[in-house]
Amino acid sequence: MARGDLPAWLCAPGSLTARLRGHGVVTVRVLQQGHRPLWRQEQRALGERSGHVREVMLMVDDRPAVWARSVTTLRAARGAWRAMKGLGTRPLAELLFAHRRVHRGPLQACCFPASSRESRHLARGWQAHVPEAIATTPSWARHSVFRHKGHPLQVLEAFSAWVGELDAGRTGAVRRGHRR
């Protein structure tokens, strides 16, 4: 079972970035981006064996909070989702929740078995960028598919256990210690 109130985060609608901003300054650390093989579940969701993959770490006050993997087809990365390639350190939420024509499918929670390919990949990425957090590699995640002009983009978000201690209902921006 997920720790603390992590289940509330796993099913919280809307922008995860906005929710995290209710708890501190959110920054995005890009881990990798480009043409990559897709995981089995992603292959089923997108109908392709490879695609455009963007992996990032969402930091809250410089503390690793969420490891995220966004995938789309190569065709969509040149078309409907081309803006994803130019995000840099900006959050993907700027694309997903700023446009009325982007529609989100249902959120699905999942737990990575320790021996799975996905879990090993996540652990390697986590350890490479956050060595002090080795023991707290995320195992609980959620994913959903967004559609824009008929093209899918799947977003998977894996949560640090400490995020479960935060109020998932709080949203907003934090600036220099003052909450809006």
KARA-V854502 format. One record per residue. RES is the residue in three letters. OMEGA is omega in radians with two decimals (NA if undefined). NEAR is the number of other C-alpha atoms within 12 Angstrom. Layout:
# KARA-V854502
RES:OMEGA:NEAR, RES:OMEGA:NEAR
This chain:
# KARA-V854502
MET:3.12:13, ALA:-3.08:25, ARG:3.08:21, GLY:3.12:19, ASP:3.12:23, LEU:3.08:33, PRO:3.10:28, ALA:3.10:27, TRP:-3.09:40, LEU:-3.12:38, CYS:-3.12:24, ALA:-3.14:29, PRO:3.06:24, GLY:-3.04:27, SER:3.06:29, LEU:3.13:43, THR:3.12:39, ALA:3.11:30, ARG:3.13:32, LEU:3.11:38, ARG:3.05:33, GLY:-3.08:28, HIS:3.13:33, GLY:3.13:31, VAL:-3.11:28, VAL:3.03:32, THR:-3.12:26, VAL:3.06:32, ARG:-3.14:31, VAL:-3.13:28, LEU:3.06:26, GLN:3.11:25, GLN:3.08:26, GLY:-3.12:26, HIS:-3.10:22, ARG:2.98:23, PRO:3.13:22, LEU:3.04:29, TRP:-3.09:27, ARG:-3.13:16, GLN:3.12:25, GLU:3.10:31, GLN:3.11:22, ARG:-3.10:17, ALA:-3.05:28, LEU:-3.12:32, GLY:-3.14:22, GLU:3.12:24, ARG:3.09:22, SER:-3.11:25, GLY:3.07:32, HIS:-3.06:37, VAL:3.05:34, ARG:3.09:39, GLU:-3.13:38, VAL:2.99:35, MET:3.03:40, LEU:-3.12:41, MET:3.03:31, VAL:-3.05:31, ASP:3.12:20, ASP:3.09:18, ARG:-3.11:28, PRO:-3.09:37, ALA:-3.03:43, VAL:2.98:46, TRP:-3.07:46, ALA:3.12:41, ARG:3.12:41, SER:-3.10:44, VAL:3.04:49, THR:3.12:47, THR:3.11:37, LEU:3.11:29, ARG:-3.14:22, ALA:3.12:28, ALA:3.06:28, ARG:-3.06:19, GLY:-3.01:20, ALA:-3.10:25, TRP:-3.08:34, ARG:-3.14:23, ALA:3.12:23, MET:-3.09:33, LYS:-3.09:30, GLY:-3.09:19, LEU:-3.05:22, GLY:-3.10:20, THR:3.05:24, ARG:3.13:21, PRO:3.08:36, LEU:3.13:41, ALA:3.11:29, GLU:3.08:22, LEU:-2.96:27, LEU:-3.02:32, PHE:3.14:22, ALA:-3.06:14, HIS:-3.13:16, ARG:-3.10:14, ARG:3.08:16, VAL:-3.12:23, HIS:-3.10:23, ARG:3.02:27, GLY:-3.10:19, PRO:3.04:19, LEU:3.09:25, GLN:3.11:25, ALA:3.09:26, CYS:3.07:26, CYS:-3.13:25, PHE:3.00:26, PRO:-3.06:17, ALA:-3.08:16, SER:-3.08:13, SER:3.08:15, ARG:-3.12:16, GLU:3.14:27, SER:3.13:25, ARG:3.11:18, HIS:3.13:23, LEU:-3.13:38, ALA:3.11:29, ARG:3.13:20, GLY:-3.14:30, TRP:-3.10:34, GLN:-3.13:23, ALA:-3.05:17, HIS:-3.14:26, VAL:-3.05:28, PRO:-3.11:16, GLU:-3.09:13, ALA:-3.07:21, ILE:-3.08:18, ALA:-3.08:15, THR:3.08:25, THR:-3.11:33, PRO:3.03:42, SER:3.12:35, TRP:-3.11:39, ALA:3.01:38, ARG:3.05:34, HIS:3.07:35, SER:-3.14:34, VAL:3.05:31, PHE:3.09:36, ARG:3.07:30, HIS:-3.10:27, LYS:3.10:16, GLY:-3.10:20, HIS:-3.10:28, PRO:2.97:36, LEU:3.12:45, GLN:3.09:43, VAL:3.05:41, LEU:-3.12:41, GLU:3.14:41, ALA:-2.96:44, PHE:2.94:46, SER:-3.12:39, ALA:-3.09:30, TRP:3.12:27, VAL:3.11:37, GLY:3.11:28, GLU:-3.13:20, LEU:3.10:27, ASP:-3.11:21, ALA:-3.12:30, GLY:-3.10:26, ARG:3.05:25, THR:3.07:25, GLY:-3.13:22, ALA:3.09:21, VAL:3.11:22, ARG:3.07:15, ARG:3.06:11, GLY:3.13:13, HIS:-3.13:13, ARG:3.06:15, ARG:NA:15
